[in-house]
Amino acid sequence: MKPEMLAAAHWAYVESVLQLHGEDQGVIEKCGEHYKAAFVHGFKHGIESLAENSADGE
């Protein structure tokens, strides 16, 4: 699965929780942009780490 698709799927849950708690839609949209970008960024670092650890025999 592509990291963007995984981020969107995870965000859908977080977004629903924020809506359930009555958070302002504008705030939710801002949070969504940052959440998804950070998720994809972290995912890519995880892939890099996995590749480095595999090369080291870990």
Buried (B, 14 or more C-beta within 10 A) or exposed (E): EEBEEBBBEEBEEBBEEBEEEEEEEEEBEEBBEEBBEEBBEEBEEEEEEEEEEEEEEE
